[in-house]
Amino acid sequence: MGAIGYYLSLPLIYGIALLPFPLLYLLSDGMQLLVFGAFGYRLKVVRQNLRNSFPEKSEAELKQIEQEFRRWFCDLMLETIKTLAITPKQVNKRISVQGAEVLQRYHTAGQSVILVMGHWGNWELGGARFSQLGLHHLNVIYHPLENKHFDGLFIRMRTRLGNGLYPMKDTLRCMLRDRNALTATAFIADQTPSPKHAYWTMFLHQDTPVFWGTENIARKLDRPVIYLGIDQTRRGHYAMRFELLEARPGGTAEGAISERHTRRLEEDIRRHPAIWLWTHRRWKHRRA
């Protein structure tokens, strides 16, 4: 989509962002019928991922997870757009915080931290809520979009409440540049890396490559690694939870941190499977 398409779409995007939440979820219900009912968006991928990840579950159980996922996925898309207009008061009301004392301890000590998370819950609303904690300055690692117009829109969406962004390829350079600031750098660690340059482990019953970046940077800078989970407690409401995974990464064995954060995410997905990104082709690579 070029510049003309972008500017034509802006009224619709901001119109959605300005909707009150009850209308937003009414729109989401209609969107689900269109996206999954009429177009069947990536349903083959979703069903294969669920079947391979939960071989112990019956077809009825998998179907139930799929139905819940479809609703959450459409909510996620519209909640993400909503971050263009959401207020701090709305963010604080809809996202509770657990384990903030973990961050507070390092903030008091003047120590920057690394956050590791997955595509579970709502990471966009989680970032907005983090900006209201009054602790570390959050910098989220992101992959710039090819379309410069939509890239700018996403940058505004993610930074309008005070957070920062680090382009993925410049992560370490940006962290070193900001080493004198008190920061929390967020790694979303369940994306799919090149199979030749990955840590391989079993994840949801499947041989899975994991990015080395979170572990390598944590060990190099010896920054505490904190797991961030963002569970959905009910529709439109989330609980953000901080847990210390490793206080001194510099002294850990190779692979230990990658294994630990992968296991922790897997535990959350097993507990609440419907709110993970099953449309993602997470297992498209095979170990050499």
N, C-alpha and C positions, 0 to 999 in steps of 0.2 A: 504494500500500500504506500503510495507516494504522498507528497505534501498535500495534494488536494483531498485525497481520501482521509488523511489525518484530520485536517481542519473540518471536514464535513462530519466526522465522527465525534468531534469534541462536544457538541451540544448534547448528544446522547450520553456520552461518558459522564459529563458533569451533571446531567439530569438524573442519572442513576445515583451518583455520589450524594446528591442532595435529598434523595428519598428518605422519609422516615423509615426506621427499621421494620415495622410491620408490613409496609408496602414493598420494601426490599425483599423480604422473604416470600411474599406473595408472587413477586416477579420471579424469584428463584424457582418456585414450584412450577411455574409455566415454562421456565427455561429448561428445567429437567426433562419435561415432556418432549421438548424440541431437540435438545442436545443428545439425549440418550434414547428417547422413544422414537423420534422420527429419523434422526441421523445415525443413531447407534455409535456415537463417538467412542472409538477405541474399546468397544465392549469386548472384542476378542482378546485384546491385551489384558484388560481388567480380569476377565474370567480365567485366563491362563495363569496370570500372576497369583490370583487367589488360590487356584487349584494346586499349584506347585508349592505355595507357601504354607498351606494348611491341609496336607494330605489326610490328616486325621479327622477332618470335618466332613459332615454329610453334605449332599447337594443342597438340601434345604437350608443348612447353616450358611453355606457359601452364598446362596441366593439372598439370604437376609443381610449378610455383610454387604453384598453388592448394592442392594436397595438403599441401605443406609449411606453407603459411599456416594451413590449418585446424588443424593440430597445434599450431603456435605460438600461435594465437589462444586455444585452450582452455588451453594452458599459462599464457599471460599472465593469464587470468581467475583461475586458481587460485593462481598465484604472487602476484597482487595481494592475494588474501585471506590468503595466507601471511604477508604483511607485518604482520598483526595479532599474530603470535606469533614471528616470526623473531628470532633472537638476533644480536648483533653478530658473534659468531664465525662463524655460518652465512653472514652477509652477506659478510664478508671472504673466506671460502673460495670463494664462488660468483661473486664479481665482482672481476676484476682491474682494475688502474688503470694507464693509460698517459698520459703527458703531465702528471703532477701538478706537474712543475716550473713549468709555466705559471702555475698557481694559486699555487704557493709564492712565486714572484717577486713577485706583487702582494700576497700576504699579508705578506711581509717588508717591502714598501714601505708597508703600511698603506692599501692602495687597494681599495675595493669593486669588484666586477665584475658583468657581466651574462652569464648563460649562455643560449644559444639552442640549441634541439634540436627534434626532431620525434617523432611517435608511431612510433618505430623502435627495436626491441629491447625493453627493459623499463624504462620510465622510473620506475616505482614502486620497483623494486629498486635502480635507479640512485640515487634520492633517499636510500634507506636506506644505501647504500654511502657516499655523499657525507658523511653525518653522522659517519662514522668516520674521516674524513681528518684531522680536527683543524686545519682551516684556516678558511676563511670560514664564517660561519653562513648556511646555505641557507634561502632563502625562495622557495617555489614559488607561482606564480600559479595560482589555481584558480577555477572557476565554481561557486558554492554550489548545492547541490541543492535542489529545491523541498521535498522531504521532509526535515524538520528532523532526524528520527531517523537516517536514513541519511547525512545530511550530517554529523552528529556522529560517526558511525562512520568515515566517510572522513577526517575531521579527525584522529581518534585514530590511524588507520592511518598517516597521513602525518607525524604529529608525534611519535609515541611514542619515537623514537630521537633527538629533539632538533631536528628541522627546524621551520621556521615556514611559514605560509601567508599570502598576500596575496589578498583577493578581487579578481577581475579589474577590476571597476569602480573600485576604490580603489588600484590599483597605484602610480601616481605619488605619491599622497598618503602611502601607507605607506612608500615609498622615501625620501621627503623627511623623514618622521617619524624614520626610522632612519638618517639620513645620517651620524650620528656613530659608528655601529656598523660593523664590518667584515663586509660581507655579500656573498653571491652570490645574485642574483635570477634565477630560472629561468623563461624564456619558452618555452612549447611553441608554435612558430610555424607549424605546418602545419594549423591549424584554418581554418574557413571564415568570413571576415568578410562584412559587408554589401558588395555590389559597388560601391556608390556611394562608400564610404570605404575604399578598399583600394589597395594597390600591385599593378598587374597585370603579370604576366610569363609566359613559357612555362615550364611545369614538367611533366616527363614527357609531352612532346608536346602539352600542352593549355594553353589560355589560362586562367590561374589567378589568383584574387585572394589577396593576402597581407596579413595585418594590418600596419598601420604602427607598432603600439605598440612593438615591439622597437627599431626604428630610431629613432623619434621620442624615446623616453625615453633611449636610449643617447646620441643627439646632444645632447639637452637637458642631461643630467648629465655628459656626456663621460666615461663609464665604459667601460673596455675590454670588447669583446665577444668571448666565448670560445664556440666551437662544442663541443657535447657530443654525442658519438655513443656509443651503447650496443649494441654488436654481440653477437649470440649466437654463442659459440664452439662449444658443443655443448649438448645439452638440459640446461636448468637452470643453465647457466653463461654468463656474459657478460663482455665486456671494455669497460670505460668509458674513453673516450679524450677528452682535452681538447686543443683546437687554437685558438690565437689567430687570430681573424678580423680584428680591427681594434683597434689600440692607442689611437688618438685619434679616436673617432667624431665629436667636435665639429667637426672640419675636413673631414668627408667631404661629397661631393655628395649631393643628395637621391636616394634610391633605391639608392645604392651598397651600403649594409649589407643592405637587404632582398634585393637581388640576390645578394649574396655568400652569405648563410646559406641562401637557397633553392637555389643551385647546389650548395652543400656537402652538403645533405641529399639532393638528387637523386643526387649521386654515390654516397652510401652506399646508397640504395635500389636503384640499378642494380646495385651490387656484390652486395647480399644482399636481393633483393626480397621474400622470403617473410615477413620480420619487420616489415613496415609495415602499418598499419591499413587494409586494403583494403575493409573493411565500411563505412568512413566515406564519406558522399556529398560528397566533396571538390569535385566539379565541378558542383554543382547550380545555380550562378549563371552568368550570361553578362554579358560586358562591355556596358555601355550603348552 
